[in-house]
Amino acid sequence: MPNQRTVERALLSATWEIEATHGLQYLSAFLLSDGEAVERAQSTFLLSEGISTAAANFGAEVQGGSVAHLILSGAMMLEDGMCSRGIRSLNADLAAADANPNISGIVLEVNSGGGESVAGTELQNTLLDIRRRGKTQTVVYAQTLASAALRGALAADYIVAASTTAVVGSVGTMVSLDRKAIKEIQEAQLDIYARQSTMKNLPSRALLEGDLEPLLDYVSDRAQGFIDNVEAMRPAMRRTKEQANRLQSGDLFTGTEAAQIGLIDAVGTFADAMKFLKRKKKNTYSAATVQDAAQPITTMSNTNERGGFIRLLNSIFGSAMAEDATDEQVTETLQPASETAPAEPEGAAITETNEAFTALSERVESLAGTIESQAVTIAAFDAAATALSERVESLAGTIESQAVTIAAFDAAATERAAQIADLETQLAAAKIGKPTPKSNGHATDREQFATAVNHDKKFGSKY
């Protein structure tokens, strides 16, 4: 069993893309457990019509329309450990699932703070190859998706965080150095380089001489490459200046924040992640990340991978090659198909695609700004509507008060009308109307009345 110093040196000898808190947890667990598994073995399941069954190999017994469920947990290492599986083995499972004609989708469940830079890169390459072939939809369902784990997941068709508080981000690169080991090397080891090899191992040579700048440049270049890769793989991200600075400086985002800026696609449950398998495949990664996808595969690590590759070729070209077919048989079978294979897109087409994606990204950002502006307008409208509602309520109270006043006025008017009618009756009773002149020429009643009044006034009579 290696001693602790040997384990430490082995773990710290690579360039890492890992969130520091998780990295310390992984290292402590490894050292305290005397080398037992830190990285959980990736379990493989097949989900078909809601039934999960263990299946180590994706064989012909898999039902049509099945979904492969793969798990990545813990520190990411490229190679297998004594008690753990590396990314190379996970990639083999992904390729085998994609090659199986009965598997229509892959859900990769991730709970990892990162690990070796190369492990993240190789996982991304495998998912990108699956995406280019276009047969199998891939969805990453993540509890923790940080650093190299995020880099690897970027090539999936969709990324779903398991909760609003899931951890996403930590874009950046670091190198961990053992100060005691450096001191031991300085005191006990002498390295002699050829005269021509002035640049060989320059960062480490400068480090031993106390100069950190070459190593800092080395790490910074790789961090910028990571940032550029995120931008290329998620071109539709929408961020404020503060959020962009947080992303590029290696900060962590919650699941909600990551979905808001477009670093991931959604927050939901595992069932929600499964639903994304039925969505239309995305094809929004930058053409700058696309390399020749038709490079021949010349090495196979085991017969299972070989069989999966042959099944993939059969599904693509409609051939019926045996899974143990030799290289010569494969070449002979596929030769006619290769003569009629469609040409790869020319550079102009790729440039045009790049321009289209750039224009689309700018349009999305513009729409995001418009939506934000409209949100402000809507808020102002809501405030005005609230004020109007309050005014309407006030007017309703006033109208109700006026209605009471009008009712009182109507009652008073009715009473006054009755009084007027009564007075008119009395007046009619007392009124002496002007009669029609009589034909005999006698004085009218009015004239007689006037004569009587004058007579009374003259003689002092009163009425």
Backbone torsions as a table, in degrees:
resi	resn	phi	psi	omega
1	MET	NA	129.1	-179.9
2	PRO	-65.5	147.2	177.9
3	ASN	-77.5	172.6	-173.8
4	GLN	-60.9	-40.5	-178.5
5	ARG	-62.7	-39.5	178.7
6	THR	-65.2	-42.0	179.0
7	VAL	-62.8	-44.9	-179.4
8	GLU	-59.7	-44.8	-178.8
9	ARG	-64.4	-38.8	179.8
10	ALA	-65.0	-42.3	-177.6
11	LEU	-71.1	-30.1	-174.4
12	LEU	-98.3	11.1	-174.4
13	SER	-86.8	-8.1	-174.8
14	ALA	-110.0	166.5	171.2
15	THR	-81.5	131.0	-171.9
16	TRP	-115.5	145.4	166.0
17	GLU	-121.7	94.1	-173.1
18	ILE	-150.4	141.9	175.0
19	GLU	-73.2	127.7	-166.2
20	ALA	-59.5	-41.6	-179.0
21	THR	-59.6	-46.7	178.3
22	HIS	-66.2	-38.3	-180.0
23	GLY	-60.1	-43.6	178.9
24	LEU	-65.7	-37.9	177.7
25	GLN	-63.2	-45.0	-179.9
26	TYR	-62.3	-45.1	-177.6
27	LEU	-65.2	-45.3	179.8
28	SER	-61.3	-44.1	-179.8
29	ALA	-61.8	-39.7	-179.1
30	PHE	-65.8	-46.8	-177.2
31	LEU	-67.9	-39.4	-177.9
32	LEU	-73.7	-21.9	-177.5
33	SER	-99.6	11.3	179.3
34	ASP	55.4	41.3	172.8
35	GLY	90.3	7.3	177.7
36	GLU	-71.7	172.7	-171.1
37	ALA	-61.1	126.8	168.7
38	VAL	-98.4	-44.4	179.7
39	GLU	-87.5	119.8	-179.0
40	ARG	-68.1	141.3	178.4
41	ALA	-61.2	133.6	179.4
42	GLN	-70.0	116.9	179.4
43	SER	-84.6	147.2	-179.2
44	THR	-120.3	127.2	178.3
45	PHE	-130.9	159.7	172.3
46	LEU	-118.2	127.8	180.0
47	LEU	-108.4	116.9	-179.2
48	SER	-137.4	117.0	179.8
49	GLU	53.5	40.9	175.8
50	GLY	80.0	3.6	-178.5
51	ILE	-108.8	129.2	179.9
52	SER	-104.7	128.2	177.1
53	THR	-133.8	138.7	179.4
54	ALA	-68.3	139.2	179.2
55	ALA	-154.1	109.6	-178.1
56	ALA	-74.1	-32.2	179.9
57	ASN	-122.1	141.3	178.7
58	PHE	-87.0	82.4	-175.9
59	GLY	-91.6	-172.3	-176.6
60	ALA	-69.8	-15.5	-177.3
61	GLU	-75.6	-7.5	-179.9
62	VAL	-66.3	133.7	-179.8
63	GLN	-73.0	152.6	178.1
64	GLY	-63.9	143.8	180.0
65	GLY	76.3	17.4	-179.5
66	SER	-75.5	162.4	177.9
67	VAL	-122.6	128.4	177.9
68	ALA	-87.1	132.4	179.2
69	HIS	-115.4	112.2	-179.9
70	LEU	-114.4	149.6	-175.3
71	ILE	-124.4	131.2	173.5
72	LEU	-120.8	117.4	-177.3
73	SER	-138.3	136.8	176.8
74	GLY	93.6	-167.7	-177.7
75	ALA	-67.0	135.8	-177.4
76	MET	-89.8	118.5	174.3
77	MET	-119.9	144.5	-178.5
78	LEU	-67.6	-45.3	-175.4
79	GLU	-98.8	159.6	175.9
80	ASP	-66.5	145.8	170.7
81	GLY	-100.6	-174.5	-179.3
82	MET	-64.5	-34.1	-177.5
83	CYS	-127.4	19.3	-177.1
84	SER	-145.6	158.7	179.5
85	ARG	-105.3	135.5	-179.7
86	GLY	-87.6	177.0	-178.5
87	ILE	-65.8	-29.5	177.8
88	ARG	-60.4	-40.1	178.3
89	SER	-70.2	-39.2	176.8
90	LEU	-62.1	-41.5	178.8
91	ASN	-62.0	-36.1	177.4
92	ALA	-63.5	-39.6	177.2
93	ASP	-65.3	-41.1	178.2
94	LEU	-61.7	-44.4	-179.9
95	ALA	-64.8	-39.9	-180.0
96	ALA	-65.9	-39.3	177.9
97	ALA	-64.7	-41.7	179.6
98	ASP	-65.9	-33.0	-177.7
99	ALA	-75.9	-20.9	-177.3
100	ASN	-76.8	121.3	-177.3
101	PRO	-66.8	-16.9	-178.6
102	ASN	-90.0	-3.7	179.9
103	ILE	-105.3	120.5	-176.2
104	SER	-102.6	-12.9	-178.8
105	GLY	-154.8	157.2	178.8
106	ILE	-130.1	128.0	171.0
107	VAL	-109.4	116.0	177.7
108	LEU	-101.2	109.8	179.9
109	GLU	-88.0	124.7	-173.0
110	VAL	-123.3	132.0	171.5
111	ASN	-139.8	79.8	-171.9
112	SER	-146.1	137.9	174.8
113	GLY	-88.6	3.8	177.9
114	GLY	116.5	-157.9	-177.7
115	GLY	164.3	-139.1	-180.0
116	GLU	-64.8	137.8	179.4
117	SER	-56.7	-44.4	-176.3
118	VAL	-65.0	-29.1	178.3
119	ALA	-66.2	-43.1	176.8
120	GLY	-63.9	-40.2	180.0
121	THR	-64.5	-42.9	-178.4
122	GLU	-68.4	-36.0	176.4
123	LEU	-65.2	-42.3	178.5
124	GLN	-62.0	-42.0	-179.7
125	ASN	-61.3	-41.2	-179.9
126	THR	-66.0	-46.0	178.1
127	LEU	-64.0	-34.5	178.7
128	LEU	-68.0	-38.7	176.7
129	ASP	-62.3	-43.3	178.5
130	ILE	-62.5	-40.6	-178.8
131	ARG	-66.6	-39.8	179.3
132	ARG	-64.5	-40.0	-177.5
133	ARG	-66.9	-29.3	170.4
134	GLY	79.9	4.6	-178.2
135	LYS	-82.8	-42.2	-169.0
136	THR	-117.4	127.1	175.8
137	GLN	-77.5	139.0	-179.9
138	THR	-122.9	136.0	177.4
139	VAL	-132.0	131.9	173.9
140	VAL	-98.6	128.0	177.9
141	TYR	-115.1	115.0	-166.0
142	ALA	-125.4	136.0	167.3
143	GLN	-90.7	-47.5	173.1
144	THR	-128.7	126.6	-176.8
145	LEU	-137.5	83.2	-173.0
146	ALA	-124.5	146.9	172.0
147	SER	54.9	-120.7	-176.3
148	ALA	-60.7	-30.8	177.1
149	ALA	-65.1	-39.4	176.2
150	LEU	-65.7	-44.3	178.5
151	ARG	-56.0	-45.9	-178.9
152	GLY	-63.8	-38.3	-175.0
153	ALA	-76.3	-17.0	-173.6
154	LEU	-59.0	-25.5	-176.6
155	ALA	-86.3	-3.3	177.5
156	ALA	-68.3	157.4	178.3
157	ASP	-64.9	-38.7	179.0
158	TYR	-143.2	150.3	176.3
159	ILE	-125.7	126.2	-179.4
160	VAL	-123.5	124.5	175.6
161	ALA	-81.7	144.6	-174.2
162	ALA	-74.8	-19.6	-179.7
163	SER	-159.4	168.7	178.2
164	THR	-66.5	-24.2	-179.5
165	THR	-100.4	10.2	175.0
166	ALA	-59.6	156.1	-175.3
167	VAL	-104.3	125.2	-179.4
168	VAL	-137.4	135.2	174.8
169	GLY	132.8	-132.0	-176.5
170	SER	57.3	50.9	177.6
171	VAL	-76.5	116.2	-179.0
172	GLY	164.4	178.2	-175.6
173	THR	-136.6	146.1	179.0
174	MET	-144.9	159.3	172.7
175	VAL	-128.3	126.4	177.5
176	SER	-98.1	131.0	-176.1
177	LEU	-121.1	139.9	177.7
178	ASP	-91.3	108.1	-176.7
179	ARG	-60.0	-39.2	-179.9
180	LYS	-66.1	-39.8	179.5
181	ALA	-65.2	-39.9	178.0
182	ILE	-61.5	-42.8	179.9
183	LYS	-64.7	-40.8	178.5
184	GLU	-62.0	-42.7	-179.9
185	ILE	-64.4	-42.5	-179.6
186	GLN	-60.7	-37.4	-175.4
187	GLU	-86.1	-30.3	-169.6
188	ALA	-116.2	-9.5	-172.6
189	GLN	-123.9	139.0	177.1
190	LEU	-123.7	120.8	178.4
191	ASP	-105.5	131.4	179.6
192	ILE	-118.8	122.4	-177.9
193	TYR	-106.3	150.3	176.7
194	ALA	-63.3	154.5	179.9
195	ARG	-60.5	-31.0	-179.4
196	GLN	-76.0	-19.8	-169.7
197	SER	-94.3	52.1	-176.4
198	THR	-70.1	-26.0	-178.7
199	MET	-99.1	-6.2	-176.7
200	LYS	-68.4	128.7	179.4
201	ASN	54.2	32.4	-176.1
202	LEU	-57.3	-44.9	-179.5
203	PRO	-58.5	-44.2	-178.3
204	SER	-71.8	-35.4	178.2
205	ARG	-64.7	-43.2	178.9
206	ALA	-66.0	-35.8	179.2
207	LEU	-60.8	-44.0	-179.5
208	LEU	-64.8	-21.8	177.1
209	GLU	-94.5	5.0	176.9
210	GLY	90.5	8.3	-179.0
211	ASP	-104.4	112.0	-177.6
212	LEU	-88.6	-12.2	-171.8
213	GLU	-60.0	-47.5	179.7
214	PRO	-59.9	-39.6	178.6
215	LEU	-69.1	-38.1	177.4
216	LEU	-63.9	-39.9	177.0
217	ASP	-62.9	-42.1	-179.7
218	TYR	-59.6	-49.0	-178.4
219	VAL	-67.9	-39.5	-178.6
220	SER	-64.9	-39.3	177.3
221	ASP	-60.2	-41.7	-179.3
222	ARG	-72.2	-31.8	175.0
223	ALA	-66.0	-41.4	178.0
224	GLN	-65.4	-36.8	175.7
225	GLY	-61.8	-38.0	177.4
226	PHE	-64.3	-46.3	179.4
227	ILE	-60.2	-45.5	179.9
228	ASP	-62.6	-36.3	179.5
229	ASN	-65.7	-40.8	177.2
230	VAL	-62.3	-44.5	179.9
231	GLU	-61.4	-40.6	-177.5
232	ALA	-71.2	-38.2	-176.4
233	MET	-81.1	-22.7	178.4
234	ARG	-126.5	68.1	-172.6
235	PRO	-69.1	-17.7	-176.3
236	ALA	-93.9	15.0	179.3
237	MET	-61.5	143.7	178.2
238	ARG	-126.6	118.1	-172.9
239	ARG	-139.8	150.2	168.2
240	THR	-77.8	169.7	178.7
241	LYS	-60.1	-40.4	179.1
242	GLU	-64.0	-43.4	179.7
243	GLN	-66.3	-37.1	177.4
244	ALA	-63.7	-41.3	178.0
245	ASN	-64.9	-39.9	178.6
246	ARG	-62.6	-43.5	-178.8
247	LEU	-63.9	-47.6	-175.1
248	GLN	-72.7	-23.6	-179.6
249	SER	-91.6	2.3	173.0
250	GLY	93.5	17.7	-179.8
251	ASP	-73.3	162.1	177.0
252	LEU	-99.6	145.2	177.9
253	PHE	-117.0	150.5	170.3
254	THR	-74.4	167.6	177.9
255	GLY	-58.1	-41.4	179.6
256	THR	-62.8	-47.0	-179.7
257	GLU	-62.5	-43.2	-178.8
258	ALA	-62.7	-37.1	177.9
259	ALA	-70.7	-36.4	-179.1
260	GLN	-64.2	-37.5	-178.0
261	ILE	-90.9	-4.2	177.3
262	GLY	87.4	12.3	176.3
263	LEU	-70.6	-31.1	171.5
264	ILE	-127.8	176.4	-173.9
265	ASP	-97.2	-29.1	-175.1
266	ALA	-168.0	169.0	171.2
267	VAL	-119.8	130.7	-177.9
268	GLY	-175.2	-172.5	-179.9
269	THR	-87.8	177.2	176.9
270	PHE	-62.7	-37.4	177.6
271	ALA	-62.9	-37.0	176.7
272	ASP	-64.5	-40.6	178.1
273	ALA	-61.8	-38.6	178.0
274	MET	-61.4	-35.2	-179.2
275	LYS	-63.9	-29.5	179.9
276	PHE	-65.9	-19.9	178.1
277	LEU	-65.8	-21.4	-178.7
278	LYS	-92.6	-4.1	179.1
279	ARG	-79.8	162.0	177.0
280	LYS	-64.1	136.9	-178.5
281	LYS	-64.3	138.6	175.3
282	LYS	-82.9	156.0	174.4
283	ASN	-146.5	56.2	-172.6
284	THR	-108.3	7.9	177.3
285	TYR	-73.3	148.4	-176.0
286	SER	-64.8	142.5	178.6
287	ALA	-65.1	-17.4	178.2
288	ALA	-65.7	-21.7	179.5
289	THR	-90.2	-5.8	-175.6
290	VAL	-90.9	121.3	175.5
291	GLN	-110.4	-177.3	-178.3
292	ASP	-64.3	115.5	-177.5
293	ALA	-87.4	-1.1	-175.6
294	ALA	-102.9	19.2	179.5
295	GLN	-66.5	134.7	-178.0
296	PRO	-68.1	142.9	175.0
297	ILE	-93.3	119.4	-172.3
298	THR	-107.9	-10.5	-179.1
299	THR	-128.4	143.9	176.5
300	MET	-130.6	130.6	-175.9
301	SER	-81.3	-24.5	178.1
302	ASN	-158.4	173.0	-175.0
303	THR	-69.1	-29.6	179.2
304	ASN	-63.1	-43.8	177.9
305	GLU	-65.4	-40.2	179.6
306	ARG	-60.7	-44.9	179.8
307	GLY	-64.5	-39.4	178.1
308	GLY	-64.0	-37.3	179.3
309	PHE	-67.5	-40.5	178.9
310	ILE	-64.6	-40.7	178.4
311	ARG	-63.3	-37.1	177.4
312	LEU	-62.6	-45.4	179.2
313	LEU	-62.2	-40.0	178.9
314	ASN	-62.6	-40.2	-178.6
315	SER	-70.3	-30.7	-178.7
316	ILE	-78.5	-46.7	-172.0
317	PHE	-101.0	-1.0	179.7
318	GLY	69.7	22.4	-179.5
319	SER	-87.8	177.2	-177.8
320	ALA	-133.3	45.3	-177.7
321	MET	-72.3	145.9	174.9
322	ALA	-71.2	151.1	-176.7
323	GLU	-67.2	-18.1	177.6
324	ASP	-102.3	22.8	-179.6
325	ALA	-61.4	143.5	179.1
326	THR	-78.7	168.6	178.2
327	ASP	-60.2	-38.5	-179.5
328	GLU	-65.0	-41.4	179.1
329	GLN	-65.5	-39.5	178.4
330	VAL	-63.8	-46.1	-179.8
331	THR	-61.6	-44.0	-179.0
332	GLU	-64.9	-39.8	-178.8
333	THR	-68.9	-38.9	-173.9
334	LEU	-91.4	-6.6	-177.1
335	GLN	-56.9	-47.2	179.2
336	PRO	-61.7	-37.8	-179.0
337	ALA	-67.1	-36.6	-178.0
338	SER	-68.4	-27.1	179.9
339	GLU	-70.0	-27.4	-177.1
340	THR	-107.7	9.8	-178.9
341	ALA	-64.6	141.9	179.3
342	PRO	-64.0	146.2	-178.0
343	ALA	-69.6	148.1	175.6
344	GLU	-67.3	149.6	180.0
345	PRO	-61.4	139.2	179.6
346	GLU	-71.6	165.5	-179.9
347	GLY	-58.2	-36.8	179.8
348	ALA	-62.6	-39.0	-180.0
349	ALA	-65.8	-41.0	178.2
350	ILE	-63.9	-42.7	178.0
351	THR	-60.6	-43.9	179.1
352	GLU	-61.2	-40.5	177.9
353	THR	-63.7	-42.4	177.1
354	ASN	-57.8	-46.1	-179.3
355	GLU	-63.5	-39.5	179.4
356	ALA	-63.8	-43.8	178.7
357	PHE	-63.8	-40.1	179.1
358	THR	-62.7	-45.0	178.9
359	ALA	-61.8	-41.7	178.9
360	LEU	-63.1	-42.4	179.2
361	SER	-62.0	-43.3	178.8
362	GLU	-63.7	-38.9	179.5
363	ARG	-64.5	-40.8	178.8
364	VAL	-62.9	-42.9	178.8
365	GLU	-63.2	-40.5	178.1
366	SER	-62.1	-44.0	178.7
367	LEU	-63.9	-36.6	178.5
368	ALA	-62.4	-41.6	177.2
369	GLY	-64.5	-40.5	178.7
370	THR	-62.8	-43.8	179.7
371	ILE	-61.2	-42.1	179.1
372	GLU	-62.8	-42.4	177.9
373	SER	-63.5	-42.4	178.9
374	GLN	-63.7	-33.5	178.9
375	ALA	-62.9	-40.0	177.4
376	VAL	-64.0	-44.3	179.2
377	THR	-60.9	-43.5	179.3
378	ILE	-62.4	-39.6	178.4
379	ALA	-62.4	-42.1	177.8
380	ALA	-64.7	-40.2	178.3
381	PHE	-62.3	-42.4	178.7
382	ASP	-60.8	-40.8	179.3
383	ALA	-64.4	-42.5	178.5
384	ALA	-63.9	-40.7	179.2
385	ALA	-63.1	-38.6	178.1
386	THR	-64.2	-44.6	178.8
387	ALA	-62.4	-41.0	179.3
388	LEU	-63.8	-40.5	178.9
389	SER	-61.7	-41.9	178.0
390	GLU	-64.1	-39.5	178.8
391	ARG	-64.4	-40.9	178.5
392	VAL	-61.9	-42.6	178.6
393	GLU	-61.9	-40.5	178.9
394	SER	-63.7	-44.6	178.6
395	LEU	-63.8	-36.3	178.7
396	ALA	-62.2	-40.6	176.8
397	GLY	-64.1	-41.9	179.1
398	THR	-62.8	-45.4	179.6
399	ILE	-60.7	-40.9	178.8
400	GLU	-62.9	-42.0	177.9
401	SER	-63.6	-43.0	178.7
402	GLN	-64.0	-35.6	178.9
403	ALA	-61.6	-39.4	177.1
404	VAL	-63.0	-44.6	179.1
405	THR	-61.0	-45.0	-179.9
406	ILE	-62.5	-39.8	178.4
407	ALA	-62.2	-42.9	178.2
408	ALA	-63.4	-41.2	179.1
409	PHE	-62.8	-43.0	178.5
410	ASP	-59.6	-42.0	179.3
411	ALA	-63.7	-44.3	179.6
412	ALA	-64.1	-40.7	179.6
413	ALA	-64.0	-38.8	178.6
414	THR	-63.3	-44.3	179.1
415	GLU	-63.2	-43.3	-179.7
416	ARG	-64.7	-39.5	178.3
417	ALA	-61.0	-39.0	178.2
418	ALA	-64.1	-40.7	178.7
419	GLN	-63.7	-43.1	179.9
420	ILE	-62.8	-42.9	178.9
421	ALA	-61.1	-40.2	179.6
422	ASP	-64.5	-43.0	179.0
423	LEU	-63.6	-40.4	179.0
424	GLU	-63.4	-37.0	178.1
425	THR	-63.9	-46.9	179.1
426	GLN	-61.9	-42.3	-179.8
427	LEU	-63.8	-39.7	179.6
428	ALA	-63.4	-36.6	-179.5
429	ALA	-68.7	-35.6	-177.5
430	ALA	-90.7	-11.5	-172.9
431	LYS	-72.4	138.8	174.6
432	ILE	-107.0	105.0	-176.4
433	GLY	-77.4	159.3	178.9
434	LYS	-81.6	114.1	-174.9
435	PRO	-78.5	168.8	176.8
436	THR	-75.6	130.9	-177.8
437	PRO	-55.0	136.3	-178.3
438	LYS	-81.5	152.7	-174.7
439	SER	-75.6	-15.7	-178.0
440	ASN	-86.6	-0.3	174.4
441	GLY	84.1	8.2	176.8
442	HIS	-70.9	161.3	179.4
443	ALA	-66.8	153.0	178.7
444	THR	-75.6	165.6	177.2
445	ASP	-57.1	-41.2	-179.3
446	ARG	-62.7	-43.8	-179.7
447	GLU	-63.5	-41.7	179.2
448	GLN	-63.2	-40.3	179.0
449	PHE	-63.7	-45.0	178.9
450	ALA	-61.2	-39.8	179.7
451	THR	-64.4	-39.3	-179.8
452	ALA	-66.6	-41.0	179.1
453	VAL	-63.2	-46.8	179.5
454	ASN	-60.6	-37.5	179.7
455	HIS	-64.0	-43.1	-179.1
456	ASP	-66.6	-40.9	179.5
457	LYS	-62.6	-38.3	-176.7
458	LYS	-67.6	-38.7	-175.2
459	PHE	-101.8	7.5	172.7
460	GLY	84.4	15.3	175.8
461	SER	-75.4	147.0	179.9
462	LYS	-123.9	154.8	178.2
463	TYR	-115.6	NA	NA
